[in-house]
Amino acid sequence: ENTMPALQAALDGPMGFIETDIQLSKDGVPVLLHDSFVDRTTNGNGRVSDFTLRQLQSLDAGAWYSPAFQRTRIPTLEILLSALQAKHSSGNPKKALFELKGYWSRDEVRIVTDLISAYGIGNLVIMSSFDTSTIDHLQQVDPTLPVAIIMTTLPQDPVAFARLYGAVALIT
């Protein structure tokens, strides 16, 4: 779950898209983890945003799943971007749906969009979030990246809602 062994299996598999969740470490590094807390999928306890990258990467994110994945680390977004770029360079481009967990400011969004830009794979990425302020910030920081809004229920007029935020999709 949001580890490189899992993501690499998806990259090597037949599907066209992979999905992962992004959060920021205490020192502002985008890491891949679904939960706000590290408790369920690592041997640590606490909120992701309270750990530095170094502290997060000292946690075991695989042993809970299977002894075969013991010592698997929480990956950074940059590690995944490198793998996506390598797939693209080998003629087998995979696409990614990246969910920004919770609220992200413009400056926080820029950390992610700058990394995507540095790897030159913006055409392989769709950004998503439940938080419409985060979607607004994504559109302001890099309007070239497509966005999708994740929702628990569809609004009465989903097309108008998607247009309002410049979204290419609504995900329920």
C-alpha positions as CSV (number, residue, x, y, z in Angstrom):
1,E,0.0,0.0,0.0
2,N,1.7,3.2,-1.3
3,T,5.1,1.4,-1.2
4,M,7.6,1.0,-4.0
5,P,7.1,-2.8,-4.2
6,A,3.3,-2.2,-4.7
7,L,3.8,0.7,-7.0
8,Q,6.4,-1.1,-9.1
9,A,4.1,-4.1,-9.4
10,A,1.4,-1.7,-10.7
11,L,3.9,0.0,-13.1
12,D,5.0,-3.4,-14.4
13,G,1.4,-4.7,-14.7
14,P,-1.1,-4.3,-17.6
15,M,-3.1,-1.3,-16.2
16,G,-2.7,2.1,-17.7
17,F,-3.0,4.1,-14.5
18,I,-1.6,3.9,-11.0
19,E,-3.0,5.8,-8.0
20,T,-1.2,7.0,-4.9
21,D,-1.6,9.4,-2.1
22,I,0.7,12.3,-1.3
23,Q,1.4,14.0,2.0
24,L,4.1,16.3,3.2
25,S,6.6,15.4,5.8
26,K,7.4,17.9,8.6
27,D,10.3,19.2,6.5
28,G,8.2,19.7,3.4
29,V,9.0,16.6,1.4
30,P,6.2,14.9,-0.5
31,V,5.9,11.3,0.6
32,L,3.5,8.5,-0.4
33,L,1.2,7.4,2.4
34,H,-2.6,7.0,2.5
35,D,-3.4,7.6,6.2
36,S,-2.8,10.8,8.1
37,F,-1.1,8.7,10.8
38,V,1.7,6.2,10.3
39,D,0.2,3.8,12.9
40,R,-1.7,1.4,10.6
41,T,1.0,0.7,8.0
42,T,4.3,1.2,9.8
43,N,5.9,0.4,13.1
44,G,5.6,4.0,14.1
45,N,3.0,6.1,15.8
46,G,1.9,9.6,15.1
47,R,0.8,12.0,12.3
48,V,2.8,12.0,9.1
49,S,3.3,15.7,9.2
50,D,5.0,15.5,12.6
51,F,7.9,13.4,11.2
52,T,10.8,14.6,9.1
53,L,11.6,12.7,6.0
54,R,14.6,11.0,7.8
55,Q,12.3,9.9,10.6
56,L,9.6,8.6,8.2
57,Q,12.2,6.7,6.2
58,S,13.4,5.0,9.4
59,L,10.0,3.3,9.8
60,D,9.2,-0.1,8.5
61,A,6.3,0.2,6.1
62,G,6.2,-3.4,4.9
63,A,6.4,-5.9,7.8
64,W,2.7,-5.3,8.8
65,Y,1.8,-6.7,5.4
66,S,4.2,-9.6,5.1
67,P,7.6,-10.7,6.5
68,A,8.7,-10.7,2.8
69,F,8.3,-6.9,2.8
70,Q,10.1,-6.2,6.1
71,R,12.3,-3.0,6.0
72,T,10.2,-1.5,3.1
73,R,10.4,2.3,3.5
74,I,7.9,5.0,2.9
75,P,8.8,6.3,-0.5
76,T,9.1,9.9,-1.6
77,L,7.1,11.3,-4.6
78,E,10.4,11.8,-6.3
79,I,11.3,8.1,-6.3
80,L,7.9,7.4,-8.0
81,L,8.4,10.2,-10.5
82,S,11.8,8.7,-11.4
83,A,10.1,5.3,-12.0
84,L,7.3,6.9,-14.1
85,Q,9.9,8.7,-16.1
86,A,11.9,5.5,-16.7
87,K,8.8,3.7,-17.8
88,H,8.0,6.5,-20.2
89,S,11.6,6.5,-21.6
90,S,11.4,2.8,-22.2
91,G,8.3,3.3,-24.5
92,N,5.8,2.0,-21.9
93,P,4.3,5.1,-20.4
94,K,2.1,4.6,-17.4
95,K,-0.1,7.4,-16.1
96,A,-0.6,8.3,-12.5
97,L,-3.4,9.7,-10.4
98,F,-2.0,11.6,-7.5
99,E,-4.2,12.4,-4.6
100,L,-3.1,15.3,-2.4
101,K,-4.4,14.4,1.0
102,G,-6.2,17.1,3.0
103,Y,-5.7,20.9,2.5
104,W,-2.7,22.1,0.6
105,S,-1.6,25.8,0.3
106,R,-0.3,27.2,-3.0
107,D,3.3,26.9,-1.7
108,E,2.8,23.3,-0.7
109,V,1.1,22.5,-4.1
110,R,4.1,24.2,-5.8
111,I,6.5,21.7,-4.2
112,V,4.7,18.8,-6.0
113,T,4.1,20.6,-9.3
114,D,7.7,21.7,-9.5
115,L,8.8,18.1,-9.0
116,I,6.5,16.9,-11.7
117,S,7.7,19.6,-14.0
118,A,11.4,18.8,-13.3
119,Y,10.7,15.2,-14.4
120,G,8.9,16.3,-17.5
121,I,6.0,14.0,-17.1
122,G,3.1,16.4,-16.5
123,N,1.4,14.8,-19.5
124,L,1.3,11.5,-17.6
125,V,-0.3,12.9,-14.4
126,I,-3.8,13.8,-13.1
127,M,-3.9,15.6,-9.7
128,S,-6.8,15.0,-7.4
129,S,-8.1,16.0,-4.0
130,F,-11.3,16.0,-1.9
131,D,-10.5,19.6,-0.9
132,T,-11.7,22.1,-3.5
133,S,-9.4,24.8,-2.1
134,T,-6.5,22.5,-2.9
135,I,-7.9,22.0,-6.4
136,D,-8.1,25.8,-6.8
137,H,-4.5,26.1,-5.7
138,L,-3.4,23.4,-8.2
139,Q,-5.1,25.4,-11.0
140,Q,-3.5,28.6,-9.9
141,V,0.0,27.1,-9.6
142,D,0.0,24.9,-12.7
143,P,-3.1,25.1,-14.9
144,T,-1.5,22.7,-17.4
145,L,-2.0,19.7,-15.0
146,P,-5.4,18.1,-15.2
147,V,-7.3,17.9,-12.0
148,A,-10.0,15.6,-10.6
149,I,-12.2,16.2,-7.6
150,I,-12.9,13.3,-5.3
151,M,-16.3,13.4,-3.7
152,T,-18.4,11.2,-1.4
153,T,-21.6,12.1,-3.4
154,L,-22.1,13.8,-6.7
155,P,-23.5,17.3,-6.8
156,Q,-26.9,18.0,-8.4
157,D,-25.2,19.3,-11.6
158,P,-21.9,17.4,-11.8
159,V,-20.9,18.9,-15.2
160,A,-21.3,22.4,-13.9
161,F,-19.4,21.6,-10.8
162,A,-16.5,20.1,-12.7
163,R,-16.4,23.1,-15.0
164,L,-16.4,25.5,-12.0
165,Y,-13.2,23.9,-10.9
166,G,-11.7,23.1,-14.3
167,A,-11.8,19.4,-13.4
168,V,-11.5,16.7,-16.0
169,A,-13.3,14.2,-13.7
170,L,-15.3,13.8,-10.6
171,I,-14.4,10.7,-8.6
172,T,-16.9,9.1,-6.2
